[in-house]
Amino acid sequence: MNIGIVSLGCAKNLVDTEVMLGILGQEGYQIVSNPEEADVLLVNTCAFIDSAKEESIRTILEMAAYKEERCRLLIVCGCMAERYHDEILSELPEVDAVVGTGDYIKIAEVIKKAFEGEKVVLYGHMNDPLPEENRMLSTPGYMAYLKIADGCDNCCTYCIIPKLRGHYRSRPIEELVSEAEKLADGGVRELIVIAQDTSRYGIDLYGKSRLPELLKRLCAISGLHWVRVLYLYPEAITDELIEVFAKEEKLVRYMDIPFQHAHDAVLKRMGRHLTNEQLVTLIDKLRSQIPGIVLRTTVIAGFPGETEEQFETLLSFVESARFDRLGAFAYSQEEGTPAARLDGQLPEEVKKERAERILAVQSAISLALQEEKTGTVLEVLVEGYDEDELMYFGRSAGDAPEVDNTIYFASEEELEIGDFVPVRILQAASYELIGQAVFEEEEE
């Protein structure tokens, strides 16, 4: 029997999808990429903000159309299933089962019951211990994500994740190292460490953050070339962690830190724990103690009650911090969050216009930083070949997949996907670089 899966949302959701693929593969199901060939279709949904919910609903409806052909079951999983289980079943009769964020490991059992005619609804178990993750990778063979924890205890006022994913739960360090070793043995060269908040890894299990120790042990694994960490919260970045970033060669000098705002009053309403002064101090400290560090952040424009003056503080912060990578989002009023009940909700056009102003400022910063790379040689992970441009493309250590910049380059030698090659940068744009692969005898 053939199974097709569509995975939406973040990398953490993708790992859950890969676990389901692994379970179903062990049960003898065949995994297909073409929905027309599937007897069972699964949609692993996202419900973080309105645009993600809209994409989830649109995808469910698209997959439902295949039930007029071969498909016999349509199952909705993930965050939207956890949050809107009753609404999905009542408003989308094509859906045969709903599986929340804590129940995806029961997917084979769900399919069996659904084929027997039961309308399966599972949710509310997101605080259960995390299973060991035997996965079927859906990423390119040279890279994989390692989800070290699930859930979140930060309780930022704008965020629904704690209600969708439960309390913060770390996986045991030995289990993570073992999984990483298996991934490396299978050919993974770039390991990307993820959680809703990686910086608090281990506090629930060991009474303190064990992220520095985990990263050192991951960097010791033979076969891995890059270890990348995403989603570090600013208040939990310790001196010990900074030292690990400065010393471990395999640990790419890249930090993804969601600052979200820079005005003290807005930060307080957001439930964030640092002030503008503390954020600036942290940025200076990171850049002085980790030479070459690439900083990525996200900010929210138009938070409830944000005045023009408060927004200007955020804009000035972005201008002066000169982040290497930045995403700006218009605030999304999410039902069930404290921020949704705050006074001072701003019009959509105001929120959107403010986010666009930030992105315009960042585009100029990004172009200037990119132009500084002209003439330098960067190590690039080869990710593909563009037949139209007749050039390879890939990423540097300063670029995470999906969200950051791309490097296009020519090469006189044939390269393999997953190779690491030195590339001299010849041209720069705001979010792209163009260069030429250089080999040992060519390097200066």
PLY file of the C-alpha trace (Angstrom):
ply
format ascii 1.0
element vertex 444
property float x
property float y
property float z
element edge 443
property int vertex1
property int vertex2
end_header
0.00 0.00 0.00
1.29 3.45 -0.95
1.61 6.40 1.44
2.09 10.03 0.41
3.01 12.74 2.90
3.04 16.53 2.58
5.03 18.28 5.32
4.37 21.96 6.01
5.93 24.48 8.36
9.23 24.36 10.20
12.13 21.93 10.29
10.87 20.58 13.63
7.66 19.54 11.86
9.74 17.98 9.10
11.51 15.75 11.63
8.11 14.55 12.90
7.21 13.75 9.29
10.44 11.78 8.88
9.63 9.79 12.03
6.23 8.90 10.58
7.90 7.89 7.32
10.25 5.65 9.26
7.42 4.01 11.19
5.34 3.42 8.07
8.34 2.10 6.14
8.98 -0.44 8.90
5.32 -1.47 8.70
5.76 -2.32 5.02
4.12 0.70 3.44
5.60 2.12 0.26
6.36 5.84 0.35
5.48 7.74 -2.85
6.10 11.34 -3.80
3.25 11.60 -6.32
-0.14 11.99 -4.56
-1.83 10.39 -7.56
-0.13 7.11 -6.60
-1.09 7.20 -2.91
-3.70 5.04 -1.20
-3.26 7.10 1.97
-2.38 10.81 2.08
-1.06 12.55 5.18
-0.75 16.31 5.63
1.51 17.36 8.51
0.22 20.85 9.16
1.47 24.12 10.65
-0.71 26.53 12.61
1.82 29.05 13.89
0.37 32.17 12.22
-2.55 32.95 9.92
-0.60 32.48 6.69
0.55 29.03 7.86
-3.01 28.03 8.72
-4.22 29.19 5.32
-1.52 27.14 3.60
-2.48 24.09 5.68
-6.16 24.38 4.78
-5.35 24.92 1.11
-3.10 21.85 1.07
-5.70 19.67 2.83
-8.27 20.64 0.22
-5.81 19.95 -2.60
-5.09 16.48 -1.21
-8.80 15.83 -0.65
-9.33 16.05 -4.41
-7.32 12.84 -4.81
-9.99 10.92 -2.88
-12.03 11.07 -6.07
-9.37 8.88 -7.67
-7.12 6.32 -5.95
-6.74 7.75 -2.45
-8.85 6.04 0.22
-7.75 7.88 3.38
-6.83 11.49 4.13
-5.20 12.08 7.52
-4.37 15.48 9.01
-1.48 15.62 11.48
0.56 18.20 13.35
-0.10 21.61 14.85
-3.38 22.40 13.12
-4.69 18.95 14.06
-3.73 19.61 17.68
-5.32 23.06 17.73
-8.43 22.63 15.56
-9.25 18.91 15.72
-13.01 19.35 16.11
-13.26 22.07 13.46
-11.30 19.97 10.94
-13.63 17.02 11.30
-16.81 19.09 11.22
-15.85 21.37 8.33
-13.75 19.00 6.23
-15.70 15.72 5.90
-13.06 14.40 3.50
-10.67 14.00 6.45
-10.67 10.49 7.92
-8.42 10.99 10.95
-6.83 13.76 12.99
-3.50 13.23 14.77
-2.04 15.89 17.07
1.57 16.80 17.79
2.04 14.26 20.56
0.53 11.27 18.78
2.36 11.01 15.46
4.21 7.86 16.59
0.82 6.07 16.55
0.35 6.77 12.84
0.41 3.10 11.74
-2.29 2.25 14.29
-4.33 5.26 13.17
-4.25 4.13 9.53
-5.34 0.62 10.49
-8.30 1.89 12.52
-9.28 4.37 9.81
-9.41 1.57 7.24
-11.74 -0.27 9.61
-14.10 2.70 9.46
-13.21 4.44 12.72
-12.99 8.25 12.68
-9.78 8.51 14.70
-9.10 11.69 16.69
-5.91 11.86 18.78
-4.73 15.00 20.56
-3.71 16.33 23.95
-0.64 14.13 24.49
2.02 16.71 23.62
3.65 16.51 27.07
4.46 12.80 26.80
8.17 11.80 26.78
9.80 12.06 23.37
10.44 8.79 21.54
13.76 7.76 20.07
13.56 8.92 16.50
14.11 6.27 13.84
13.56 8.31 10.73
13.39 8.09 6.98
15.23 11.23 5.88
13.51 13.51 3.40
16.36 16.01 3.25
19.24 15.71 0.75
21.63 12.95 1.80
24.39 15.35 2.82
22.34 17.11 5.53
19.92 16.27 8.31
18.17 17.93 11.22
18.65 16.72 14.80
15.68 17.68 16.98
17.05 17.79 20.51
13.87 18.85 22.32
10.21 19.62 21.74
7.78 22.05 23.34
8.56 25.39 24.94
8.34 27.01 28.38
9.17 30.59 27.35
5.53 31.64 27.00
6.08 34.71 24.84
2.72 36.46 24.75
2.36 36.34 20.95
3.19 32.64 20.54
0.85 29.64 20.44
3.63 27.02 20.38
3.42 25.99 24.09
-0.26 25.16 23.56
0.51 23.21 20.40
3.71 21.46 21.49
3.50 21.30 25.28
6.17 21.84 27.90
9.86 21.78 27.02
11.11 18.18 26.84
14.74 17.36 26.07
15.91 14.08 24.62
18.72 12.29 26.51
22.19 13.30 25.39
23.35 9.72 24.74
20.36 9.12 22.48
21.13 12.26 20.48
24.80 11.41 20.05
23.88 7.89 18.93
21.42 9.24 16.36
23.97 11.76 15.08
26.56 8.99 14.69
24.10 6.94 12.62
23.35 9.97 10.44
27.05 10.60 9.88
27.61 6.92 9.04
24.83 7.29 6.46
26.62 10.13 4.69
25.33 13.25 6.46
27.97 15.99 6.39
25.96 18.92 7.80
24.02 18.32 11.01
21.54 21.05 11.98
20.57 21.11 15.66
17.00 22.32 16.24
14.39 22.79 18.95
11.93 25.55 19.74
14.71 26.84 22.02
18.02 24.99 21.68
19.75 27.12 24.32
17.74 25.52 27.14
18.54 21.98 26.11
18.84 19.64 29.09
17.50 21.89 31.84
14.46 19.66 32.36
16.51 16.44 32.42
19.76 17.50 34.06
18.96 20.68 35.99
21.13 22.87 33.77
21.76 23.53 30.10
23.81 20.76 28.53
23.92 22.33 25.07
27.67 23.15 25.29
28.49 19.54 26.14
26.15 18.18 23.45
27.74 20.38 20.78
31.25 19.30 21.75
30.24 15.66 21.51
28.56 16.19 18.14
31.64 17.96 16.81
33.73 14.94 17.81
31.78 12.66 15.45
33.86 11.52 12.50
32.23 12.26 9.15
30.43 15.42 10.15
31.86 18.52 8.52
29.51 21.24 9.77
27.39 21.33 12.93
24.88 24.18 12.86
22.60 25.38 15.68
19.29 27.18 15.19
16.91 29.02 17.55
19.08 30.24 20.44
17.23 32.52 22.84
19.29 35.58 23.84
18.90 35.38 27.61
20.16 31.77 27.69
23.40 32.30 25.75
26.07 31.64 28.39
29.81 32.28 28.47
30.31 28.51 28.29
28.29 28.32 25.10
30.17 31.26 23.57
33.46 29.53 24.34
32.31 26.37 22.55
31.37 28.41 19.47
34.77 30.10 19.53
36.78 26.88 19.86
35.01 24.04 18.02
36.10 24.00 14.38
33.16 21.97 13.09
30.63 24.19 14.83
29.81 26.83 12.25
30.04 30.37 13.59
26.41 31.12 12.95
23.82 32.01 15.57
20.10 32.29 14.90
18.80 34.43 17.78
15.18 35.69 17.71
15.40 39.17 19.26
11.84 40.06 18.12
11.99 43.74 19.15
14.28 46.37 20.65
12.06 48.74 22.62
11.91 47.89 26.33
8.16 48.47 26.69
7.33 46.28 23.68
9.76 43.58 24.81
8.03 43.53 28.20
4.58 43.20 26.60
5.95 40.38 24.47
7.08 38.49 27.57
10.72 38.78 26.53
13.35 38.92 29.24
16.11 41.29 28.08
16.24 45.04 27.55
17.54 46.97 24.56
20.79 47.65 26.41
21.26 43.97 27.22
20.60 42.97 23.60
23.19 45.44 22.32
25.69 44.22 24.92
25.11 40.60 23.87
25.64 41.39 20.18
28.89 43.20 20.94
30.05 40.33 23.14
29.33 37.70 20.50
31.16 39.62 17.80
34.20 40.29 19.99
34.52 36.76 21.37
33.57 34.73 18.26
35.52 36.19 15.33
33.59 35.96 12.08
30.28 35.14 13.76
27.24 35.39 11.46
24.16 36.64 13.30
20.65 35.94 12.13
17.53 37.27 13.85
13.80 37.74 13.42
11.75 40.77 14.49
8.04 41.47 14.76
6.59 44.75 13.53
3.24 46.13 14.62
2.92 44.40 17.99
-0.19 45.59 19.89
0.34 49.07 21.23
3.54 49.65 19.26
3.80 53.41 18.73
5.64 55.00 15.83
8.36 56.02 18.28
8.72 52.44 19.54
8.87 51.18 15.98
11.58 53.73 15.19
13.59 52.28 18.09
13.34 48.85 16.45
14.30 50.30 13.07
17.33 52.08 14.56
18.34 48.85 16.30
18.28 46.98 12.97
20.28 49.76 11.29
22.97 49.85 13.97
23.22 46.10 14.66
23.80 45.33 10.96
22.65 41.73 11.20
24.04 39.37 8.59
20.60 37.79 8.16
17.21 39.10 9.25
13.57 38.22 8.83
10.84 40.76 9.63
7.22 39.76 10.13
4.02 41.70 10.60
2.45 40.75 13.94
-0.19 38.04 13.60
-3.02 38.14 16.16
-3.30 34.51 17.23
-6.39 33.45 19.15
-5.58 31.85 22.48
-2.48 33.95 23.09
-2.22 36.73 25.71
-1.15 39.24 23.04
-4.38 38.68 21.12
-6.28 40.17 24.06
-4.09 43.27 24.39
-5.44 46.72 23.62
-3.92 48.64 20.76
-4.23 46.08 17.95
-2.92 47.82 14.84
-4.43 47.79 11.33
-3.01 45.17 8.98
-1.73 47.80 6.57
0.25 49.51 9.35
1.83 46.24 10.46
2.69 45.26 6.91
4.13 48.68 6.06
6.37 48.63 9.14
7.67 45.15 8.34
8.41 46.26 4.78
10.36 49.29 6.06
12.55 47.01 8.16
13.16 44.68 5.23
14.10 47.63 3.01
16.70 48.75 5.56
17.99 45.20 5.90
18.27 44.77 2.14
20.72 47.67 1.97
22.69 46.30 4.93
22.77 42.85 3.35
24.05 44.23 0.05
26.86 46.12 1.80
27.87 43.04 3.79
27.70 40.88 0.67
29.91 43.30 -1.28
32.55 43.04 1.45
32.89 39.36 0.51
33.95 40.17 -3.06
37.44 38.83 -3.65
37.36 36.51 -0.66
37.31 32.70 -0.80
34.45 30.93 0.97
33.94 27.25 1.64
30.70 26.27 -0.10
28.51 23.19 0.26
27.44 22.14 -3.26
23.66 21.70 -3.37
22.89 21.49 -7.06
23.51 22.55 -10.66
21.42 25.17 -12.44
20.99 23.99 -16.03
19.77 27.39 -17.19
22.63 29.38 -15.69
25.18 26.60 -16.24
26.42 27.11 -12.70
26.55 25.17 -9.48
24.86 26.58 -6.40
25.22 26.07 -2.69
25.66 27.62 0.73
28.46 28.88 2.93
28.79 28.19 6.65
26.98 31.50 7.15
23.83 30.29 5.40
21.20 27.94 6.78
19.06 26.03 4.27
15.74 27.48 3.06
16.06 30.84 4.87
19.44 32.33 3.91
21.52 33.30 0.90
22.63 31.28 -2.11
26.02 31.21 -3.81
26.17 30.52 -7.57
29.53 29.56 -9.01
31.26 28.13 -12.03
33.72 25.25 -11.83
36.17 23.85 -14.35
36.00 20.51 -12.56
32.89 18.36 -12.21
31.55 18.45 -8.67
29.31 16.15 -6.67
26.28 17.24 -4.68
27.37 17.38 -1.04
30.98 18.34 -1.82
32.64 21.21 0.03
34.63 23.43 -2.30
36.45 26.78 -2.04
34.79 29.51 -4.10
36.23 32.95 -4.87
33.44 35.56 -4.77
33.33 37.78 -7.88
29.94 39.55 -7.68
27.44 40.35 -4.95
23.72 41.05 -4.68
21.64 41.51 -1.52
20.86 37.81 -1.15
23.09 36.10 -3.72
26.78 35.77 -4.45
28.42 34.73 -7.70
31.86 33.20 -7.86
34.32 30.70 -9.30
35.46 27.47 -7.69
39.18 27.53 -7.02
41.40 24.58 -6.37
44.61 24.24 -4.43
47.00 25.38 -7.13
44.81 28.42 -7.86
44.45 29.65 -4.27
46.58 32.55 -3.14
0 1
1 2
2 3
3 4
4 5
5 6
6 7
7 8
8 9
9 10
10 11
11 12
12 13
13 14
14 15
15 16
16 17
17 18
18 19
19 20
20 21
21 22
22 23
23 24
24 25
25 26
26 27
27 28
28 29
29 30
30 31
31 32
32 33
33 34
34 35
35 36
36 37
37 38
38 39
39 40
40 41
41 42
42 43
43 44
44 45
45 46
46 47
47 48
48 49
49 50
50 51
51 52
52 53
53 54
54 55
55 56
56 57
57 58
58 59
59 60
60 61
61 62
62 63
63 64
64 65
65 66
66 67
67 68
68 69
69 70
70 71
71 72
72 73
73 74
74 75
75 76
76 77
77 78
78 79
79 80
80 81
81 82
82 83
83 84
84 85
85 86
86 87
87 88
88 89
89 90
90 91
91 92
92 93
93 94
94 95
95 96
96 97
97 98
98 99
99 100
100 101
101 102
102 103
103 104
104 105
105 106
106 107
107 108
108 109
109 110
110 111
111 112
112 113
113 114
114 115
115 116
116 117
117 118
118 119
119 120
120 121
121 122
122 123
123 124
124 125
125 126
126 127
127 128
128 129
129 130
130 131
131 132
132 133
133 134
134 135
135 136
136 137
137 138
138 139
139 140
140 141
141 142
142 143
143 144
144 145
145 146
146 147
147 148
148 149
149 150
150 151
151 152
152 153
153 154
154 155
155 156
156 157
157 158
158 159
159 160
160 161
161 162
162 163
163 164
164 165
165 166
166 167
167 168
168 169
169 170
170 171
171 172
172 173
173 174
174 175
175 176
176 177
177 178
178 179
179 180
180 181
181 182
182 183
183 184
184 185
185 186
186 187
187 188
188 189
189 190
190 191
191 192
192 193
193 194
194 195
195 196
196 197
197 198
198 199
199 200
200 201
201 202
202 203
203 204
204 205
205 206
206 207
207 208
208 209
209 210
210 211
211 212
212 213
213 214
214 215
215 216
216 217
217 218
218 219
219 220
220 221
221 222
222 223
223 224
224 225
225 226
226 227
227 228
228 229
229 230
230 231
231 232
232 233
233 234
234 235
235 236
236 237
237 238
238 239
239 240
240 241
241 242
242 243
243 244
244 245
245 246
246 247
247 248
248 249
249 250
250 251
251 252
252 253
253 254
254 255
255 256
256 257
257 258
258 259
259 260
260 261
261 262
262 263
263 264
264 265
265 266
266 267
267 268
268 269
269 270
270 271
271 272
272 273
273 274
274 275
275 276
276 277
277 278
278 279
279 280
280 281
281 282
282 283
283 284
284 285
285 286
286 287
287 288
288 289
289 290
290 291
291 292
292 293
293 294
294 295
295 296
296 297
297 298
298 299
299 300
300 301
301 302
302 303
303 304
304 305
305 306
306 307
307 308
308 309
309 310
310 311
311 312
312 313
313 314
314 315
315 316
316 317
317 318
318 319
319 320
320 321
321 322
322 323
323 324
324 325
325 326
326 327
327 328
328 329
329 330
330 331
331 332
332 333
333 334
334 335
335 336
336 337
337 338
338 339
339 340
340 341
341 342
342 343
343 344
344 345
345 346
346 347
347 348
348 349
349 350
350 351
351 352
352 353
353 354
354 355
355 356
356 357
357 358
358 359
359 360
360 361
361 362
362 363
363 364
364 365
365 366
366 367
367 368
368 369
369 370
370 371
371 372
372 373
373 374
374 375
375 376
376 377
377 378
378 379
379 380
380 381
381 382
382 383
383 384
384 385
385 386
386 387
387 388
388 389
389 390
390 391
391 392
392 393
393 394
394 395
395 396
396 397
397 398
398 399
399 400
400 401
401 402
402 403
403 404
404 405
405 406
406 407
407 408
408 409
409 410
410 411
411 412
412 413
413 414
414 415
415 416
416 417
417 418
418 419
419 420
420 421
421 422
422 423
423 424
424 425
425 426
426 427
427 428
428 429
429 430
430 431
431 432
432 433
433 434
434 435
435 436
436 437
437 438
438 439
439 440
440 441
441 442
442 443
